[in-house]
Amino acid sequence: MKITIEAADAADLKARPDDNNLGFGKYFTDHMFVMTYDQGQGWHNARIVPYADFTLDPAAMVLHYGQAIFEGLKAYRDSDDRVRLFRPLDNLKRMNRSAVRMCMPEIDPGAVLETLKELVRLDAAWVPRAGGASLYIRPTMVATEAGLGVRPAARYLFFIILSPVGAYYPEGFSPVKIFVSDKYVRAVRGGVGEVKTAGNYAASIMAAMEAREHGYTQVLWLDAVERKYIEEIGTSNIFFRFADELVTPPLSGSILPGITRDSVIKMADDWGIRVSQRPISIDEVIAANDSGSLKEIFATGTAAVISPVGALSYRGNEYVINGGSTGDLAVRLFDELQGIQYGIRPDPHGWGMVI
């Protein structure tokens, strides 16, 4: 891919925030990558430019019909002051699966990865040095053709922005409390729940607000038909550890195929832990917790990495998980994943990439 690079003037560079007080998604770096798609011409005008506002026509089709997809991955600074990525091609390939489902143009994952690396190199000073902090990378595609009428757009904008981040949840690696919703649903099989399209997240906001009003960090979604089987947390996949089995819901068309989810399954298999991808009902989880056979629950995702669950709220009752403490497996997985991402531990699957 031929790209042009326009570096920001030194006088226009932003003041970088304190690495120890980043929050999540609050700050953005000095540059971004942008390219345009036109039907009949394909992707063109690829460029790295100073971070700036976009101008959209009021009739831009993304504003009316929701053709918008995105990805999320991270860059990490290792102990040798090098910058590393974790499974970036998997994210870009998943973005193409989202594009196909939303009738949007595919990207060239290899070419975009090289451009992404160039962008991160240009803004490498923004990659935090504080322990546990990282540079969040957000590739996004939106329909920009001006027109009314429900159909695939003929023009799109693809861009990548960067944001230095700390922990996703205020609790950090401490156990979170989650609210099981049987009032609202996130997605249904045959819909778009398995892709990262913006509307999925818009549909989750009301339930998330209600969960927070009751003192819970996130929503645990049940299936949209029986409202019985567990699917995923609002921003993460979910795992349940029983006495002799690690269980996660199957990828049945309404659950996002998480990169961290896949990494956890492979790591657990390497360690000889039996992993089952099978339907699991909320009733099974509660019964197992009551009997003591449920050892721990944790969520997985790029933003939070591994997030232990200390309590579930369901139909007015709160169920404490593992005494409200972080489980041993969650700790082991978190340490191993972070060790690979920061280049501290061996990487048997070749997931890491130094840029």
C-alpha positions as CSV (number, residue, x, y, z in Angstrom):
1,M,0.0,0.0,0.0
2,K,1.4,3.4,-1.0
3,I,0.9,5.9,1.8
4,T,1.9,9.4,2.4
5,I,3.0,10.7,5.9
6,E,2.4,14.2,7.1
7,A,4.0,14.6,10.5
8,A,2.6,17.1,12.9
9,D,4.7,20.2,13.5
10,A,6.6,20.2,16.8
11,A,4.7,23.2,18.0
12,D,1.4,21.3,17.5
13,L,2.4,18.2,19.4
14,K,0.1,17.5,22.4
15,A,1.3,17.3,26.0
16,R,1.3,13.6,27.0
17,P,-0.6,12.5,30.1
18,D,0.8,10.9,33.2
19,D,1.3,7.2,32.5
20,N,0.0,6.4,36.0
21,N,-3.3,8.3,35.6
22,L,-4.6,7.4,32.1
23,G,-8.0,5.9,32.6
24,F,-9.4,4.4,29.4
25,G,-10.1,6.2,26.1
26,K,-9.6,9.7,27.4
27,Y,-6.4,10.8,25.5
28,F,-5.5,10.5,21.8
29,T,-2.1,10.7,20.1
30,D,-0.7,13.2,17.6
31,H,-1.4,11.2,14.4
32,M,-4.0,9.0,12.7
33,F,-4.2,6.8,9.6
34,V,-6.9,7.5,7.1
35,M,-7.9,6.0,3.7
36,T,-10.9,6.2,1.4
37,Y,-12.9,3.7,-0.5
38,D,-14.9,4.5,-3.6
39,Q,-16.9,1.9,-5.5
40,G,-15.1,1.1,-8.8
41,Q,-11.8,2.5,-7.5
42,G,-11.2,0.6,-4.3
43,W,-9.1,1.8,-1.4
44,H,-7.0,4.9,-2.1
45,N,-5.5,8.1,-0.7
46,A,-3.9,6.2,2.2
47,R,-2.2,8.6,4.5
48,I,-0.9,9.2,8.0
49,V,-1.8,12.8,9.1
50,P,-2.0,14.8,12.3
51,Y,-5.0,13.9,14.5
52,A,-7.9,16.1,13.5
53,D,-11.7,16.3,13.1
54,F,-13.5,14.7,10.1
55,T,-16.1,16.5,8.1
56,L,-19.2,14.4,7.1
57,D,-22.2,15.3,5.0
58,P,-25.4,15.3,7.0
59,A,-26.6,12.6,4.7
60,A,-23.6,10.4,5.3
61,M,-25.1,6.9,5.3
62,V,-23.4,5.8,8.5
63,L,-25.5,8.4,10.4
64,H,-28.8,6.9,9.1
65,Y,-28.2,3.2,8.5
66,G,-25.4,2.3,10.8
67,Q,-22.7,0.8,8.6
68,A,-19.9,1.2,11.1
69,I,-17.4,-1.5,12.3
70,F,-14.3,-1.3,14.4
71,E,-11.6,-3.3,16.1
72,G,-9.5,-3.0,19.3
73,L,-6.0,-4.1,19.9
74,K,-3.0,-2.9,21.9
75,A,0.7,-2.0,21.7
76,Y,2.9,-2.7,24.7
77,R,6.3,-1.4,25.8
78,D,8.7,-4.2,26.9
79,S,11.6,-4.1,29.3
80,D,14.0,-3.4,26.5
81,D,12.0,-0.3,25.5
82,R,10.7,-1.9,22.4
83,V,7.1,-1.7,21.2
84,R,5.2,-4.9,20.8
85,L,1.8,-6.0,19.3
86,F,-0.3,-9.0,20.2
87,R,-2.0,-11.0,17.4
88,P,-2.7,-7.9,15.3
89,L,-3.4,-9.9,12.1
90,D,-6.2,-11.8,13.9
91,N,-7.9,-8.5,14.7
92,L,-7.6,-7.3,11.1
93,K,-8.9,-10.6,9.7
94,R,-11.8,-10.4,12.1
95,M,-12.5,-6.9,10.9
96,N,-12.9,-8.3,7.4
97,R,-15.5,-10.8,8.7
98,S,-17.4,-7.8,10.2
99,A,-17.1,-6.0,6.9
100,V,-18.6,-8.9,4.9
101,R,-21.5,-9.2,7.3
102,M,-22.2,-5.5,7.2
103,C,-21.9,-5.3,3.3
104,M,-18.8,-3.1,3.6
105,P,-15.5,-3.4,1.6
106,E,-12.7,-5.6,2.9
107,I,-9.2,-4.3,3.7
108,D,-5.9,-6.0,2.9
109,P,-4.9,-7.2,6.4
110,G,-1.2,-7.4,5.6
111,A,-1.0,-4.0,4.1
112,V,-3.0,-2.4,6.8
113,L,-0.8,-4.0,9.5
114,E,2.3,-2.5,7.9
115,T,0.6,0.9,8.0
116,L,-0.6,0.4,11.5
117,K,3.0,-0.4,12.6
118,E,4.2,2.8,10.8
119,L,1.6,4.8,12.7
120,V,2.6,3.3,16.1
121,R,6.3,4.0,15.3
122,L,5.5,7.6,14.6
123,D,3.7,8.0,17.9
124,A,5.9,5.6,19.8
125,A,6.5,8.2,22.6
126,W,2.9,7.7,23.5
127,V,3.3,4.0,24.4
128,P,3.2,4.1,28.2
129,R,6.0,2.8,30.4
130,A,3.9,2.3,33.5
131,G,3.2,-1.3,34.5
132,G,0.0,-2.6,33.1
133,A,-0.6,0.4,30.8
134,S,-0.6,0.2,27.0
135,L,-1.5,2.0,23.8
136,Y,-5.0,1.1,22.6
137,I,-5.4,0.9,18.8
138,R,-8.8,1.5,17.3
139,P,-9.2,0.7,13.5
140,T,-12.7,1.9,12.3
141,M,-14.7,1.9,9.1
142,V,-17.8,4.0,8.4
143,A,-20.0,4.6,5.4
144,T,-19.6,8.2,4.2
145,E,-21.6,8.3,0.9
146,A,-24.2,11.1,1.1
147,G,-27.6,9.5,0.3
148,L,-30.8,8.2,1.7
149,G,-32.1,4.7,1.0
150,V,-31.3,1.4,2.8
151,R,-28.5,-0.2,0.8
152,P,-24.7,-0.6,1.0
153,A,-22.9,2.7,0.6
154,A,-20.6,3.3,-2.3
155,R,-18.0,5.3,-0.3
156,Y,-16.3,4.5,3.0
157,L,-13.7,6.0,5.3
158,F,-11.2,3.7,7.2
159,F,-9.1,5.2,10.0
160,I,-6.9,4.2,12.9
161,I,-6.5,6.2,16.0
162,L,-4.4,5.5,19.1
163,S,-5.1,6.1,22.8
164,P,-2.8,5.5,25.8
165,V,-4.8,3.6,28.4
166,G,-4.6,2.2,31.9
167,A,-7.1,-0.4,33.3
168,Y,-10.4,-0.7,31.6
169,Y,-12.4,-1.2,34.8
170,P,-11.9,1.2,37.8
171,E,-11.4,-2.0,39.9
172,G,-8.4,-2.9,37.9
173,F,-7.7,-6.7,38.4
174,S,-9.9,-6.8,41.4
175,P,-13.1,-8.8,41.1
176,V,-16.0,-7.0,39.4
177,K,-19.7,-7.3,40.2
178,I,-22.0,-8.0,37.2
179,F,-25.7,-7.8,36.6
180,V,-27.5,-10.6,34.8
181,S,-30.1,-9.1,32.5
182,D,-33.2,-11.0,31.5
183,K,-35.1,-7.9,30.6
184,Y,-33.0,-6.8,27.6
185,V,-31.2,-8.9,25.0
186,R,-27.9,-8.0,23.2
187,A,-28.2,-10.1,20.0
188,V,-29.9,-13.0,18.4
189,R,-28.6,-15.8,16.2
190,G,-28.7,-14.8,12.6
191,G,-28.2,-11.1,13.5
192,V,-25.0,-9.2,13.9
193,G,-23.9,-10.2,17.4
194,E,-20.9,-12.0,16.2
195,V,-19.3,-8.9,14.5
196,K,-18.0,-5.7,16.0
197,T,-20.5,-3.3,14.6
198,A,-21.4,0.0,16.4
199,G,-25.1,-0.8,16.8
200,N,-24.4,-3.8,19.0
201,Y,-22.8,-1.4,21.6
202,A,-25.5,1.2,21.3
203,A,-28.1,-1.4,22.0
204,S,-26.3,-2.4,25.2
205,I,-26.1,1.1,26.8
206,M,-29.5,1.1,28.6
207,A,-28.9,-2.2,30.3
208,A,-25.4,-1.1,31.3
209,M,-26.8,2.1,32.8
210,E,-29.3,0.2,34.8
211,A,-26.6,-2.2,36.0
212,R,-24.5,0.7,37.2
213,E,-27.5,2.3,39.0
214,H,-27.7,-0.9,41.0
215,G,-23.9,-0.8,41.8
216,Y,-22.7,-3.3,39.1
217,T,-19.9,-2.9,36.7
218,Q,-21.2,-4.7,33.6
219,V,-24.1,-6.7,32.2
220,L,-24.1,-10.4,31.6
221,W,-26.3,-11.2,28.7
222,L,-28.6,-14.2,28.3
223,D,-29.7,-15.6,25.0
224,A,-32.5,-13.7,23.2
225,V,-34.9,-16.6,22.7
226,E,-35.2,-18.4,26.1
227,R,-33.4,-15.8,28.2
228,K,-31.8,-18.7,29.9
229,Y,-28.4,-19.5,28.4
230,I,-25.4,-17.3,29.1
231,E,-23.8,-15.5,26.1
232,E,-21.2,-12.8,27.0
233,I,-20.5,-9.7,29.1
234,G,-21.1,-6.3,27.5
235,T,-17.4,-5.9,26.5
236,S,-16.0,-9.4,27.0
237,N,-16.4,-13.1,26.6
238,I,-16.9,-15.1,29.8
239,F,-15.6,-18.3,31.4
240,F,-16.7,-20.5,34.3
241,R,-14.3,-22.8,36.1
242,F,-15.8,-25.8,37.7
243,A,-14.0,-28.6,39.6
244,D,-12.7,-30.3,36.5
245,E,-13.8,-28.2,33.6
246,L,-13.4,-24.7,32.2
247,V,-16.6,-23.7,30.3
248,T,-17.3,-20.9,27.9
249,P,-20.4,-20.4,25.7
250,P,-20.0,-21.6,22.1
251,L,-19.7,-19.3,19.1
252,S,-23.2,-19.8,17.9
253,G,-23.7,-16.7,15.9
254,S,-24.6,-14.1,18.5
255,I,-21.3,-14.0,20.4
256,L,-18.2,-12.1,19.4
257,P,-15.2,-14.5,18.7
258,G,-12.8,-12.8,21.0
259,I,-9.0,-12.9,20.4
260,T,-8.4,-13.0,24.1
261,R,-11.0,-15.8,24.4
262,D,-9.2,-17.8,21.8
263,S,-5.9,-17.2,23.5
264,V,-7.3,-18.4,26.9
265,I,-8.7,-21.6,25.3
266,K,-5.3,-22.4,23.7
267,M,-3.3,-21.6,26.9
268,A,-5.7,-23.7,29.1
269,D,-5.4,-26.6,26.6
270,D,-1.6,-26.3,26.8
271,W,-1.8,-26.6,30.5
272,G,-3.9,-29.8,30.4
273,I,-7.1,-28.1,31.5
274,R,-10.3,-29.5,30.0
275,V,-12.1,-26.7,28.1
276,S,-15.7,-27.0,27.0
277,Q,-17.4,-24.7,24.6
278,R,-21.0,-25.6,25.4
279,P,-24.3,-23.9,26.3
280,I,-24.4,-23.1,30.0
281,S,-27.6,-21.7,31.7
282,I,-27.7,-19.2,34.5
283,D,-29.5,-21.8,36.6
284,E,-26.6,-24.2,36.2
285,V,-24.2,-21.5,37.3
286,I,-26.2,-20.6,40.4
287,A,-26.7,-24.3,41.3
288,A,-23.0,-24.9,41.0
289,N,-22.2,-21.9,43.1
290,D,-24.6,-23.1,45.8
291,S,-23.0,-26.5,45.8
292,G,-19.4,-25.3,45.8
293,S,-18.5,-26.8,42.5
294,L,-18.2,-23.4,40.8
295,K,-14.7,-22.3,41.6
296,E,-14.4,-19.0,39.7
297,I,-15.8,-16.8,36.9
298,F,-13.7,-14.4,34.7
299,A,-14.2,-12.3,31.6
300,T,-11.8,-12.0,28.8
301,G,-11.2,-9.2,26.3
302,T,-8.5,-6.9,24.8
303,A,-9.5,-4.0,26.9
304,A,-9.7,-5.7,30.3
305,V,-7.5,-8.7,29.5
306,I,-8.7,-11.0,32.3
307,S,-11.4,-9.6,34.6
308,P,-12.4,-11.8,37.6
309,V,-16.0,-11.8,38.7
310,G,-16.7,-11.5,42.4
311,A,-20.5,-11.4,42.4
312,L,-23.6,-11.9,40.1
313,S,-26.9,-10.3,40.5
314,Y,-29.9,-12.2,39.1
315,R,-33.6,-11.5,39.7
316,G,-33.0,-9.5,42.8
317,N,-30.5,-11.9,44.4
318,E,-26.8,-11.5,44.7
319,Y,-24.5,-14.5,44.4
320,V,-21.0,-14.2,45.7
321,I,-18.4,-16.1,43.6
322,N,-15.3,-17.6,45.2
323,G,-15.8,-15.6,48.4
324,G,-15.6,-12.4,46.3
325,S,-11.9,-13.2,45.6
326,T,-9.9,-13.5,42.4
327,G,-9.5,-17.2,41.4
328,D,-6.2,-19.0,40.9
329,L,-6.7,-19.6,37.2
330,A,-7.7,-16.0,36.5
331,V,-4.4,-14.9,38.1
332,R,-2.4,-17.5,36.2
333,L,-4.0,-16.5,32.9
334,F,-3.6,-12.8,33.5
335,D,0.1,-13.2,34.4
336,E,0.8,-15.4,31.5
337,L,-1.0,-13.2,28.9
338,Q,0.5,-10.0,30.2
339,G,3.9,-11.7,30.3
340,I,3.6,-12.6,26.6
341,Q,2.2,-9.3,25.6
342,Y,5.0,-7.4,27.3
343,G,7.7,-9.8,26.1
344,I,8.5,-11.1,29.6
345,R,7.5,-14.8,29.2
346,P,8.0,-17.3,26.4
347,D,5.6,-17.1,23.5
348,P,5.0,-20.7,22.3
349,H,2.3,-19.7,19.8
350,G,4.2,-16.8,18.2
351,W,1.5,-14.3,19.2
352,G,3.8,-11.3,19.9
353,M,5.3,-9.0,17.3
354,V,8.1,-6.5,17.9
355,I,7.7,-3.4,15.7
